Amino acid sequence: RAPGLDAASFASADDLLMGLDDRAPACVVADLRMPGRTGLDLQDELARRGLDLPILFISGQADVTSSVRAMKGGAVDFIEKPFADTVLIGAVAAALARHREGQEGRREMHTLEARLARLTPRERQVFALGASGRLNKQVGFELGTTEKTTKVHRARVMEKMEAESLADLVRMAGRLGLTSPPPSSP
């Protein structure tokens, strides 16, 4: 708490799992060896529950196998005891930043998916084809419509997706995985 961080301690991994609130940026600091579930068991359970909380491990009795398993499981750091307070505080700060970024990314993705749900099936086609670099004329040809109709659909896509520019729309399509391959040259 000295550096201004909120902290909560739990007697066991099970106590942590019962009191977990993953809405606020957070990280888990766990020892490899704890009573009941081990730190690696806790990491596995967090992953099983789909909780994307960054976890950093501390241990005075670490072995290479445990360290590798922890890092492959997504641990943000592995600190061996004894360690300086500044090392732990720096690792926690990095883990919190990572969680905050992840939350922002998930919120943005949720917003994009909600906007995408507003599009009609035809508008989705126009969105994907237009974001892949095709001209209105090419999109119209591929969809069997006129260039003018394609322009109307694209304008609706821009409005519904709340895109400020074509570049913004292309970025959104990329995040949503909607881009089609560019048209082939004759």
C-alpha positions as CSV (number, residue, x, y, z in Angstrom):
1,R,0.0,0.0,0.0
2,A,3.0,2.3,0.5
3,P,3.2,3.2,-3.3
4,G,-0.5,3.9,-3.4
5,L,-1.8,0.6,-4.6
6,D,-4.9,-1.1,-3.2
7,A,-4.1,-4.6,-1.9
8,A,-6.0,-7.5,-0.5
9,S,-4.6,-10.6,0.9
10,F,-6.1,-14.1,1.0
11,A,-5.3,-17.1,3.2
12,S,-5.5,-19.4,0.2
13,A,-6.1,-19.7,-3.5
14,D,-9.7,-20.8,-2.8
15,D,-10.3,-17.7,-0.7
16,L,-9.1,-15.6,-3.5
17,L,-11.3,-17.3,-6.0
18,M,-14.4,-16.8,-3.8
19,G,-13.6,-13.1,-3.3
20,L,-12.5,-12.3,-6.8
21,D,-13.8,-9.2,-8.6
22,D,-12.2,-8.9,-12.0
23,R,-13.9,-5.6,-13.0
24,A,-11.2,-3.3,-11.7
25,P,-7.6,-3.4,-13.0
26,A,-5.9,-6.0,-10.8
27,C,-3.2,-8.6,-10.7
28,V,-2.6,-11.7,-8.7
29,V,0.7,-12.2,-6.8
30,A,0.9,-15.8,-5.8
31,D,3.6,-18.1,-4.3
32,L,4.2,-21.3,-6.2
33,R,3.7,-23.2,-2.9
34,M,0.7,-22.3,-0.9
35,P,-1.6,-24.3,1.4
36,G,-4.3,-26.2,-0.7
37,R,-4.0,-25.2,-4.3
38,T,-0.6,-24.3,-5.5
39,G,0.1,-21.1,-7.4
40,L,0.1,-23.1,-10.7
41,D,-3.2,-24.7,-9.8
42,L,-4.6,-21.2,-9.2
43,Q,-3.3,-20.0,-12.6
44,D,-5.0,-23.0,-14.2
45,E,-8.3,-22.3,-12.4
46,L,-8.2,-18.6,-13.4
47,A,-7.7,-19.7,-17.1
48,R,-10.4,-22.3,-16.8
49,R,-12.9,-19.6,-15.6
50,G,-11.9,-17.3,-18.5
51,L,-10.5,-14.7,-16.1
52,D,-7.8,-12.7,-17.8
53,L,-6.1,-11.6,-14.6
54,P,-2.3,-11.1,-14.9
55,I,-0.5,-13.3,-12.5
56,L,3.0,-13.0,-11.2
57,F,4.7,-15.6,-9.2
58,I,7.1,-15.4,-6.3
59,S,9.0,-18.4,-4.9
60,G,12.0,-19.3,-2.8
61,Q,12.0,-22.8,-4.1
62,A,11.5,-22.5,-7.8
63,D,12.6,-25.1,-10.3
64,V,13.0,-24.7,-14.0
65,T,9.9,-26.9,-14.8
66,S,7.6,-24.8,-12.6
67,S,9.0,-21.5,-13.9
68,V,8.6,-22.6,-17.6
69,R,5.0,-23.9,-16.9
70,A,4.1,-20.6,-15.2
71,M,5.4,-18.5,-18.0
72,K,3.8,-20.7,-20.7
73,G,0.5,-20.3,-18.8
74,G,0.7,-16.5,-19.2
75,A,2.5,-15.4,-16.0
76,V,3.7,-11.8,-16.4
77,D,6.7,-12.3,-14.2
78,F,8.5,-14.8,-11.9
79,I,10.3,-13.4,-9.0
80,E,12.7,-15.4,-6.8
81,K,12.9,-14.8,-3.1
82,P,14.4,-12.8,-1.6
83,F,13.6,-9.8,-3.7
84,A,13.7,-6.0,-3.2
85,D,10.4,-4.2,-2.7
86,T,11.1,-2.1,-5.8
87,V,11.2,-5.3,-7.9
88,L,7.8,-6.5,-6.7
89,I,6.3,-3.0,-7.0
90,G,7.6,-2.6,-10.6
91,A,6.3,-6.1,-11.5
92,V,2.8,-5.3,-10.0
93,A,2.7,-1.9,-11.9
94,A,3.5,-3.6,-15.2
95,A,0.9,-6.3,-14.5
96,L,-1.7,-3.6,-13.7
97,A,-0.9,-1.8,-16.9
98,R,-1.3,-5.0,-18.9
99,H,-4.6,-5.7,-17.3
100,R,-5.9,-2.2,-17.9
101,E,-4.8,-2.4,-21.6
102,G,-6.6,-5.8,-21.9
103,Q,-9.8,-4.4,-20.4
104,E,-9.7,-1.4,-22.7
105,G,-9.2,-3.7,-25.7
106,R,-12.1,-6.0,-24.6
107,R,-14.4,-2.9,-24.1
108,E,-13.5,-1.6,-27.6
109,M,-14.1,-5.0,-29.1
110,H,-17.5,-5.3,-27.4
111,T,-18.4,-1.8,-28.7
112,L,-17.3,-2.8,-32.3
113,E,-19.3,-6.0,-32.1
114,A,-22.4,-4.1,-31.0
115,R,-22.0,-1.7,-33.9
116,L,-21.5,-4.6,-36.3
117,A,-24.8,-6.2,-35.1
118,R,-26.6,-3.0,-36.3
119,L,-25.6,-3.7,-39.9
120,T,-27.8,-5.5,-42.4
121,P,-26.3,-8.6,-44.1
122,R,-25.7,-6.5,-47.3
123,E,-24.1,-3.7,-45.3
124,R,-21.7,-6.3,-43.8
125,Q,-20.7,-7.4,-47.3
126,V,-20.1,-3.8,-48.4
127,F,-18.2,-3.2,-45.1
128,A,-15.9,-6.2,-45.6
129,L,-15.3,-5.6,-49.3
130,G,-14.8,-1.9,-49.0
131,A,-12.4,-2.3,-46.0
132,S,-10.3,-4.6,-48.1
133,G,-9.5,-1.8,-50.5
134,R,-12.1,-2.3,-53.2
135,L,-13.6,0.7,-54.9
136,N,-17.4,1.2,-54.9
137,K,-17.5,0.1,-58.5
138,Q,-15.7,-3.1,-57.7
139,V,-17.9,-3.8,-54.7
140,G,-21.0,-3.2,-56.8
141,F,-19.8,-5.6,-59.5
142,E,-19.0,-8.3,-56.9
143,L,-22.4,-7.9,-55.2
144,G,-24.4,-7.4,-58.4
145,T,-25.5,-3.9,-57.6
146,T,-24.8,-0.5,-59.0
147,E,-22.0,1.8,-57.8
148,K,-24.7,4.3,-56.5
149,T,-26.3,1.6,-54.4
150,T,-22.9,0.6,-53.0
151,K,-22.3,4.3,-52.1
152,V,-25.6,4.3,-50.1
153,H,-24.7,1.1,-48.3
154,R,-21.2,2.4,-47.5
155,A,-22.6,5.6,-46.1
156,R,-24.9,3.6,-43.9
157,V,-22.0,1.4,-42.8
158,M,-19.9,4.5,-41.9
159,E,-22.9,5.9,-39.9
160,K,-23.7,2.7,-38.0
161,M,-20.1,1.8,-37.3
162,E,-19.6,5.5,-36.2
163,A,-16.5,5.7,-38.3
164,E,-15.0,9.1,-38.9
165,S,-13.0,8.1,-42.0
166,L,-12.4,5.2,-44.4
167,A,-9.1,4.5,-42.5
168,D,-11.1,4.3,-39.3
169,L,-13.5,1.8,-40.9
170,V,-10.5,-0.3,-42.2
171,R,-9.1,-0.4,-38.7
172,M,-12.4,-1.6,-37.3
173,A,-12.7,-4.3,-40.0
174,G,-9.3,-5.5,-39.1
175,R,-10.1,-5.7,-35.4
176,L,-13.3,-7.6,-36.3
177,G,-11.5,-9.9,-38.7
178,L,-13.8,-8.9,-41.6
179,T,-11.4,-8.0,-44.4
180,S,-11.6,-9.9,-47.6
181,P,-8.6,-10.4,-49.9
182,P,-8.1,-7.5,-52.3
183,P,-9.4,-7.9,-55.9
184,S,-7.1,-9.7,-58.3
185,S,-5.6,-7.8,-61.2
186,P,-6.7,-8.7,-64.7
